[in-house]
Amino acid sequence: MFGPRVPTVTVPEITDDAYLLDVREDDEWLAGHAPNAHHLPMTQLPTRLAEVPDNREVAVICRSGGRSAQVVTYLLRNGWEQVRNVEGGMGEWAATGRPVVGGDGQPGKVL
């Protein structure tokens, strides 16, 4: 029933040079996201794969970790090696005190 365990990373383990890939929908992104994140909704991933770097650490984040785990699995199956699911997603990101900004650049909130 369950496939291989999805590689994960905790919020404190994410380094500044990691590529933070936010796979949530537009409304979630606009409400609040990590300042240095790159937005690519999960549903658009197959047509925008070239935007995801394959030569550096990629940390994939969503609201709680479910969608991002699916994206990590997809990327691993398509040749990516340095890709990890962010445990707890944006909820955990905010809970650990990391900044969250809205689409207008003001402090945001996690939907």
DSSP file (Angstrom, degrees, kcal/mol; ACC not computed):
  #  RESIDUE AA STRUCTURE BP1 BP2  ACC     N-H-->O    O-->H-N    N-H-->O    O-->H-N    TCO  KAPPA ALPHA  PHI   PSI    X-CA   Y-CA   Z-CA
    1    1 A M              0   0    0      0, 0.0     2,-0.4     0, 0.0     0, 0.0   0.000 360.0 360.0 360.0 -46.9    0.0    0.0    0.0
    2    2 A F        -     0   0    0      1,-0.1     3,-0.1     3,-0.0     0, 0.0  -0.758 360.0-148.6 -96.8 139.6    2.7    2.5    0.9
    3    3 A G        -     0   0    0     -2,-0.4     3,-0.1     1,-0.3    -1,-0.1  -0.034  50.3 -43.4 -85.0-165.2    5.6    3.3   -1.4
    4    4 A P  S    S-     0   0    0      0, 0.0    -1,-0.3     0, 0.0     2,-0.1  -0.268  75.2 -90.8 -60.7 149.2    9.1    4.3   -0.4
    5    5 A R        -     0   0    0     -3,-0.1     3,-0.0     1,-0.1    -3,-0.0  -0.385  41.8-119.2 -63.5 135.8    9.4    6.8    2.4
    6    6 A V        -     0   0    0     -3,-0.1     2,-0.1    -2,-0.1    -1,-0.1  -0.626  28.9-114.9 -77.9 128.1    9.5   10.3    1.1
    7    7 A P        -     0   0    0      0, 0.0    78,-2.9     0, 0.0     2,-0.3  -0.413  41.9-166.5 -63.2 136.6   12.7   12.1    2.1
    8    8 A T  E     -a   85   0A   0     76,-0.3     2,-0.3    -2,-0.1    78,-0.2  -0.800  19.9-161.8-125.2 165.0   11.9   15.0    4.5
    9    9 A V  E     -a   86   0A   0     76,-2.5    78,-2.6    -2,-0.3     2,-0.2  -0.987  21.5-128.8-140.7 141.7   13.5   18.1    6.0
   10   10 A T    >>  -     0   0    0     -2,-0.3     3,-0.9    76,-0.2     4,-0.6  -0.563  29.6-108.9 -87.9 159.5   12.4   20.0    9.0
   11   11 A V  G >4 S+     0   0    0     76,-0.4     3,-1.5     1,-0.3    -1,-0.1   0.914 119.0  51.7 -54.8 -47.4   11.9   23.8    8.9
   12   12 A P  G 34 S+     0   0    0      0, 0.0    -1,-0.3     0, 0.0    81,-0.0   0.768 105.2  58.2 -63.7 -21.4   15.1   24.5   11.1
   13   13 A E  G <4 S+     0   0    0     -3,-0.9     2,-0.4     2,-0.1    -2,-0.2   0.595  79.1 107.1 -82.3 -10.4   17.1   22.3    8.7
   14   14 A I    <<  -     0   0    0     -3,-1.5     2,-0.1    -4,-0.6     6,-0.0  -0.562  62.6-147.5 -74.5 122.7   16.3   24.3    5.6
   15   15 A T    >   -     0   0    0     -2,-0.4     3,-1.3     1,-0.1    -2,-0.1  -0.464  22.0-112.9 -88.3 161.8   19.4   26.3    4.6
   16   16 A D  T 3  S+     0   0    0      1,-0.3    -1,-0.1    -2,-0.1    -2,-0.0   0.768 116.4  54.1 -64.3 -25.8   19.4   29.8    3.0
   17   17 A D  T 3  S+     0   0    0      2,-0.1    -1,-0.3     0, 0.0     2,-0.1   0.500  84.0 107.8 -90.6  -1.7   20.8   28.3   -0.2
   18   18 A A  S <  S-     0   0    0     -3,-1.3     2,-0.8    38,-0.1    40,-0.2  -0.449  76.9-119.1 -70.7 148.4   18.0   25.7   -0.6
   19   19 A Y  E     -b   58   0A   0     38,-3.0    40,-2.4    -2,-0.1     2,-0.7  -0.821  27.4-151.9 -89.2 109.5   15.5   26.3   -3.3
   20   20 A L  E     -b   59   0A   0     -2,-0.8    18,-3.0    16,-0.4     2,-0.7  -0.764  10.2-165.1 -90.6 112.8   12.2   26.5   -1.5
   21   21 A L  E     -bc  60  38A   0     38,-3.0    40,-3.1    -2,-0.7     2,-0.6  -0.877   4.1-160.8-105.4 112.5    9.4   25.4   -3.8
   22   22 A D  E     -bc  61  39A   0     16,-2.7    18,-2.6    -2,-0.7    40,-0.2  -0.835   9.6-178.9 -95.3 116.7    5.8   26.3   -2.7
   23   23 A V        +     0   0    0     38,-2.4    19,-2.3    -2,-0.6    20,-0.2   0.189  39.9 118.8-103.9  15.7    3.3   24.1   -4.5
   24   24 A R  S    S-     0   0    0     37,-0.3    16,-0.1    17,-0.2    -2,-0.0  -0.237  71.1 -87.3 -76.3 170.3    0.1   25.6   -3.0
   25   25 A E     >  -     0   0    0     16,-0.1     4,-2.3     1,-0.1     3,-0.3  -0.243  42.6 -99.1 -74.5 166.3   -2.6   27.2   -5.0
   26   26 A D  H  > S+     0   0    0      1,-0.2     4,-2.7     2,-0.2     5,-0.2   0.865 120.7  52.4 -55.9 -43.0   -2.6   30.9   -5.9
   27   27 A D  H  > S+     0   0    0      1,-0.2     4,-1.6     2,-0.2    -1,-0.2   0.887 111.1  47.7 -65.3 -37.1   -5.0   32.0   -3.1
   28   28 A E  H  > S+     0   0    0     -3,-0.3     4,-1.7     2,-0.2    83,-0.3   0.917 112.5  49.3 -66.9 -43.1   -2.8   30.3   -0.5
   29   29 A W  H  < S+     0   0    0     -4,-2.3    -2,-0.2     1,-0.2    -1,-0.2   0.926 111.0  49.2 -61.1 -46.9    0.3   31.8   -1.9
   30   30 A L  H  < S+     0   0    0     -4,-2.7    73,-3.0     1,-0.2    74,-0.3   0.839 108.0  54.7 -65.0 -33.2   -1.1   35.4   -1.9
   31   31 A A  H  < S-     0   0    0     -4,-1.6    78,-2.2     1,-0.3    -1,-0.2   0.891 130.6 -29.6 -68.0 -39.2   -2.4   35.0    1.7
   32   32 A G     <  +     0   0    0     -4,-1.7     2,-0.3    76,-0.3    79,-0.3  -0.741  64.4 161.0 177.9 131.2    1.1   34.2    2.9
   33   33 A H  B     -E  101   0B   0     68,-2.6    68,-3.1    -2,-0.2    75,-0.2  -0.938  49.0 -78.4-146.8 167.3    4.3   32.5    1.9
   34   34 A A    >   -     0   0    0     -2,-0.3     3,-1.8    66,-0.2    66,-0.2  -0.500  45.8-121.9 -67.3 137.8    8.0   32.3    2.8
   35   35 A P  T 3  S+     0   0    0      0, 0.0    -1,-0.1     0, 0.0    65,-0.1   0.822 108.5  37.9 -55.0 -36.7    9.8   35.4    1.5
   36   36 A N  T 3  S+     0   0    0      2,-0.1   -16,-0.4   -17,-0.0    -2,-0.1   0.273  90.7 123.0-100.8  12.2   12.3   33.5   -0.6
   37   37 A A    <   -     0   0    0     -3,-1.8     2,-0.5   -18,-0.1   -16,-0.2  -0.310  56.1-135.5 -74.2 157.2   10.0   30.8   -1.9
   38   38 A H  E     -c   21   0A   0    -18,-3.0   -16,-2.7     2,-0.1     2,-0.5  -0.965  20.9-136.0-112.1 127.1    9.3   30.1   -5.5
   39   39 A H  E     +c   22   0A   0     -2,-0.5   -16,-0.2   -18,-0.2   -18,-0.1  -0.728  38.4 149.9 -93.1 124.8    5.7   29.5   -6.4
   40   40 A L        -     0   0    0    -18,-2.6     5,-0.1    -2,-0.5   -15,-0.1  -0.733  40.9-133.4-149.4  95.9    4.7   26.7   -8.7
   41   41 A P    >>  -     0   0    0      0, 0.0     3,-2.0     0, 0.0     4,-0.6  -0.183  20.7-119.9 -54.1 141.0    1.2   25.2   -8.0
   42   42 A M  G >4 S+     0   0    0    -19,-2.3     3,-1.2     1,-0.3   -18,-0.1   0.843 111.9  58.7 -50.9 -40.5    1.2   21.4   -7.9
   43   43 A T  G 34 S+     0   0    0      1,-0.3    -1,-0.3   -20,-0.2     4,-0.2   0.715 107.1  47.8 -66.7 -19.6   -1.3   21.2  -10.8
   44   44 A Q  G X> S+     0   0    0     -3,-2.0     4,-1.0     1,-0.1     3,-0.7   0.505  83.8  97.5 -96.4  -6.1    1.2   23.1  -13.0
   45   45 A L  G X< S+     0   0    0     -3,-1.2     3,-1.2    -4,-0.6     4,-0.5   0.886  76.3  55.7 -53.8 -48.5    4.2   21.0  -12.2
   46   46 A P  G 34 S+     0   0    0      0, 0.0     3,-0.4     0, 0.0    -1,-0.2   0.855 114.4  40.2 -57.5 -33.9    4.2   18.7  -15.2
   47   47 A T  G <4 S+     0   0    0     -3,-0.7    -2,-0.2     1,-0.2     3,-0.1   0.559 121.7  42.3 -90.4  -7.4    4.2   21.6  -17.7
   48   48 A R  S X< S+     0   0    0     -3,-1.2     3,-2.2    -4,-1.0     4,-0.3   0.100  70.7 123.2-124.4  21.6    6.7   23.7  -15.7
   49   49 A L  G >   +     0   0    0     -4,-0.5     3,-2.0    -3,-0.4    -1,-0.1   0.825  66.2  68.0 -53.4 -35.9    9.2   21.0  -14.6
   50   50 A A  G 3  S+     0   0    0      1,-0.3    -1,-0.3    -3,-0.1     4,-0.1   0.698  90.1  64.9 -61.3 -18.5   12.1   22.9  -16.3
   51   51 A E  G <  S+     0   0    0     -3,-2.2    -1,-0.3    -6,-0.2    -2,-0.2   0.668  84.0  85.6 -78.0 -16.0   11.7   25.7  -13.6
   52   52 A V  S <  S-     0   0    0     -3,-2.0     6,-0.1    -4,-0.3     2,-0.0  -0.765  83.5-127.7 -91.0 117.8   12.7   23.3  -10.8
   53   53 A P        -     0   0    0      0, 0.0     3,-0.2     0, 0.0    -2,-0.1  -0.341  19.6-169.6 -65.7 143.1   16.5   23.2  -10.4
   54   54 A D  S    S+     0   0    0      1,-0.1    27,-0.2    -4,-0.1    28,-0.2   0.227  77.2  66.8-113.6  12.5   18.1   19.7  -10.4
   55   55 A N  S    S+     0   0    0      2,-0.1     2,-0.3    26,-0.1    -1,-0.1   0.170 100.5  39.1-119.4  16.8   21.6   20.8   -9.4
   56   56 A R  S    S-     0   0    0     -3,-0.2     2,-0.2    26,-0.1    26,-0.2  -0.959  98.2 -67.6-154.7 169.6   20.8   22.0   -5.8
   57   57 A E        -     0   0    0     -2,-0.3   -38,-3.0   -40,-0.1     2,-0.5  -0.439  45.7-163.1 -64.9 129.0   18.8   21.1   -2.7
   58   58 A V  E     -bd  19  83A   0     24,-2.9    26,-2.6   -40,-0.2     2,-0.6  -0.977   5.3-165.3-117.7 123.0   15.1   21.6   -3.3
   59   59 A A  E     -bd  20  84A   0    -40,-2.4   -38,-3.0    -2,-0.5     2,-0.5  -0.944  11.9-153.7-107.2 119.8   12.7   21.8   -0.3
   60   60 A V  E     -bd  21  85A   0     24,-3.1    26,-2.7    -2,-0.6     2,-0.4  -0.812  16.3-177.4-100.6 130.2    9.1   21.4   -1.3
   61   61 A I  E     +b   22   0A   0    -40,-3.1   -38,-2.4    -2,-0.5   -37,-0.3  -0.956  14.6 157.7-131.1 144.5    6.4   23.0    0.9
   62   62 A C        -     0   0    0     -2,-0.4    28,-2.9    24,-0.3    29,-0.2  -0.542  62.4 -67.5-135.9-153.5    2.6   23.1    1.0
   63   63 A R  S    S-     0   0    0     26,-0.2    28,-2.1    -2,-0.2    29,-0.3   0.957 120.8  -9.0 -70.7 -49.2    0.2   23.9    3.8
   64   64 A S  S    S-     0   0    0     25,-0.2    24,-0.6    26,-0.2    25,-0.2   0.509 104.0 -88.4-130.8  -8.3    0.8   20.7    5.9
   65   65 A G  S  > S+     0   0    0     23,-0.2     4,-1.2    22,-0.1     5,-0.1   0.317  96.6 100.4 120.0  -9.5    3.0   18.3    3.9
   66   66 A G  H  > S+     0   0    0      2,-0.2     4,-1.5     3,-0.1     5,-0.1   0.965  88.3  36.8 -74.5 -54.7    0.5   16.2    1.8
   67   67 A R  H  > S+     0   0    0      1,-0.2     4,-2.1     2,-0.2     5,-0.2   0.898 116.5  54.1 -65.6 -39.9    0.7   17.9   -1.6
   68   68 A S  H  > S+     0   0    0      1,-0.2     4,-2.6     2,-0.2    -1,-0.2   0.858 104.3  55.4 -65.0 -33.3    4.4   18.5   -1.2
   69   69 A A  H  X S+     0   0    0     -4,-1.2     4,-2.2     2,-0.2    -1,-0.2   0.898 107.7  49.7 -63.5 -39.5    5.0   14.8   -0.5
   70   70 A Q  H  X S+     0   0    0     -4,-1.5     4,-2.2     2,-0.2    -2,-0.2   0.896 111.2  49.1 -64.3 -39.9    3.3   14.0   -3.7
   71   71 A V  H  X S+     0   0    0     -4,-2.1     4,-2.9     2,-0.2     5,-0.2   0.907 109.1  52.1 -67.0 -41.9    5.5   16.5   -5.6
   72   72 A V  H  X S+     0   0    0     -4,-2.6     4,-2.7     1,-0.2     5,-0.2   0.934 110.6  48.6 -58.8 -46.3    8.7   15.1   -4.0
   73   73 A T  H  X S+     0   0    0     -4,-2.2     4,-2.1     1,-0.2    -1,-0.2   0.916 112.0  49.3 -59.4 -44.3    7.7   11.6   -5.1
   74   74 A Y  H  X S+     0   0    0     -4,-2.2     4,-0.9     2,-0.2    -2,-0.2   0.922 112.2  47.3 -61.4 -46.1    7.0   12.9   -8.7
   75   75 A L  H ><>S+     0   0    0     -4,-2.9     5,-2.4     1,-0.2     3,-0.6   0.909 110.3  52.2 -64.7 -41.8   10.3   14.8   -8.9
   76   76 A L  H ><5S+     0   0    0     -4,-2.7     3,-1.3     1,-0.2    -1,-0.2   0.900 108.6  51.0 -60.2 -40.2   12.2   11.7   -7.6
   77   77 A R  H 3<5S+     0   0    0     -4,-2.1    -1,-0.2     1,-0.3    -2,-0.2   0.713 108.9  53.5 -69.0 -19.7   10.6    9.6  -10.3
   78   78 A N  T <<5S-     0   0    0     -4,-0.9    -1,-0.3    -3,-0.6    -2,-0.2   0.123 130.1 -85.1-106.2  20.3   11.6   12.1  -12.9
   79   79 A G  T < 5S+     0   0    0     -3,-1.3    -3,-0.2     1,-0.3     2,-0.2   0.352  81.6 134.1 102.5  -6.2   15.3   12.2  -12.1
   80   80 A W      < +     0   0    0     -5,-2.4    -1,-0.3     1,-0.1     3,-0.1  -0.544  21.8 173.2 -75.3 144.1   15.6   14.7   -9.2
   81   81 A E        +     0   0    0    -27,-0.2     2,-1.3    -2,-0.2    -1,-0.1   0.701  66.4  59.9-117.6 -38.4   17.8   13.6   -6.4
   82   82 A Q  S    S+     0   0    0    -26,-0.2   -24,-2.9   -28,-0.2     2,-0.4  -0.456  77.3 121.7 -94.7  62.7   18.3   16.5   -4.0
   83   83 A V  E     + d   0  58A   0     -2,-1.3     2,-0.3   -26,-0.2   -24,-0.2  -0.988  33.8 177.9-131.3 135.2   14.6   17.0   -3.1
   84   84 A R  E     - d   0  59A   0    -26,-2.6   -24,-3.1    -2,-0.4     2,-0.4  -0.965  28.1-122.5-137.0 148.9   12.9   16.9    0.3
   85   85 A N  E     -ad   8  60A   0    -78,-2.9   -76,-2.5    -2,-0.3     2,-0.7  -0.780  30.6-123.2 -89.4 131.9    9.4   17.4    1.7
   86   86 A V  E >   -a    9   0A   0    -26,-2.7     3,-1.6    -2,-0.4   -24,-0.3  -0.670  29.2-125.1 -78.2 114.4    9.2   20.1    4.4
   87   87 A E  T 3  S+     0   0    0    -78,-2.6   -76,-0.4    -2,-0.7   -22,-0.1  -0.393  90.7   5.7 -61.9 126.9    7.7   18.4    7.5
   88   88 A G  T >> S-     0   0    0    -24,-0.6     4,-1.6    -2,-0.1     3,-0.6   0.336  99.3-138.2  82.7  -8.0    4.6   20.2    8.7
   89   89 A G  H <>  -     0   0    0     -3,-1.6     4,-2.2     1,-0.2     3,-0.4  -0.051  60.4 -22.4  58.1-153.4    4.5   22.6    5.7
   90   90 A M  H 3> S+     0   0    0    -28,-2.9     4,-2.7     1,-0.2     5,-0.2   0.786 134.4  63.5 -64.3 -28.4    3.7   26.3    6.0
   91   91 A G  H <> S+     0   0    0    -28,-2.1     4,-2.0    -3,-0.6    -1,-0.2   0.937 109.1  40.1 -60.1 -45.0    1.9   25.7    9.3
   92   92 A E  H  X S+     0   0    0     -4,-1.6     4,-1.8    -3,-0.4     6,-0.2   0.875 111.1  58.9 -70.2 -37.9    5.2   24.5   10.8
   93   93 A W  H  <>S+     0   0    0     -4,-2.2     5,-1.8     1,-0.2     3,-0.3   0.947 112.2  39.7 -54.1 -51.2    7.1   27.3    9.0
   94   94 A A  H ><5S+     0   0    0     -4,-2.7     3,-1.7     1,-0.2    -1,-0.2   0.886 111.6  57.7 -67.8 -38.8    5.0   29.9   10.7
   95   95 A A  H 3<5S+     0   0    0     -4,-2.0    -1,-0.2     1,-0.3    -2,-0.2   0.785 102.7  54.3 -64.8 -27.1    4.9   28.0   14.1
   96   96 A T  T 3<5S-     0   0    0     -4,-1.8    -1,-0.3    -3,-0.3    -2,-0.2   0.417 122.2-106.0 -88.1   3.6    8.7   28.1   14.2
   97   97 A G  T < 5 +     0   0    0     -3,-1.7    -3,-0.2     1,-0.3    -2,-0.1   0.570  67.5 150.3  88.4   8.7    8.7   31.9   13.8
   98   98 A R      < -     0   0    0     -5,-1.8    -1,-0.3    -6,-0.2    -2,-0.0  -0.472  55.2 -93.4 -71.8 148.6    9.9   32.0   10.2
   99   99 A P        -     0   0    0      0, 0.0     2,-0.4     0, 0.0    -1,-0.1  -0.287  36.0-164.5 -67.4 146.9    8.6   35.0    8.3
  100  100 A V        -     0   0    0    -66,-0.2     8,-2.5     8,-0.2     2,-0.3  -0.997   7.6-170.8-130.6 125.1    5.4   34.8    6.2
  101  101 A V  B     -EF  33 107B   0    -68,-3.1   -68,-2.6    -2,-0.4     2,-0.1  -0.898  14.6-132.7-118.6 148.6    4.6   37.6    3.7
  102  102 A G    >   -     0   0    0      4,-3.7     3,-2.1    -2,-0.3   -71,-0.2  -0.325  38.5 -93.0 -87.4 175.7    1.5   38.2    1.7
  103  103 A G  T 3  S+     0   0    0    -73,-3.0   -72,-0.1     1,-0.3   -73,-0.1   0.709 126.6  56.2 -61.7 -21.0    1.2   38.9   -2.0
  104  104 A D  T 3  S-     0   0    0    -74,-0.3    -1,-0.3     2,-0.1   -73,-0.0   0.355 119.6-108.2 -93.1   4.8    1.4   42.6   -1.3
  105  105 A G  S <  S+     0   0    0     -3,-2.1    -2,-0.1     1,-0.3     3,-0.1   0.364  84.3 118.1  86.0  -7.5    4.7   42.3    0.6
  106  106 A Q  S    S-     0   0    0      1,-0.2    -4,-3.7    -5,-0.1    -1,-0.3  -0.427  83.3 -67.8 -85.0 165.5    3.0   42.9    4.0
  107  107 A P  B     -F  101   0B   0      0, 0.0    -6,-0.3     0, 0.0    -1,-0.2  -0.285  64.1-160.3 -52.5 136.1    3.0   40.2    6.8
  108  108 A G        -     0   0    0     -8,-2.5     2,-0.3   -75,-0.2   -76,-0.3  -0.473  11.4-131.2-112.9-177.2    0.9   37.3    5.7
  109  109 A K        -     0   0    0    -78,-2.2     2,-0.5    -2,-0.2    -8,-0.0  -0.964  23.6-111.5-136.1 155.0   -1.0   34.4    7.1
  110  110 A V              0   0    0     -2,-0.3   -77,-0.1     1,-0.1   -81,-0.1  -0.749 360.0 360.0 -88.9 124.4   -1.1   30.7    6.3
  111  111 A L              0   0    0     -2,-0.5    -1,-0.1   -83,-0.3   -48,-0.1   0.426 360.0 360.0 -85.9 360.0   -4.4   29.5    4.9
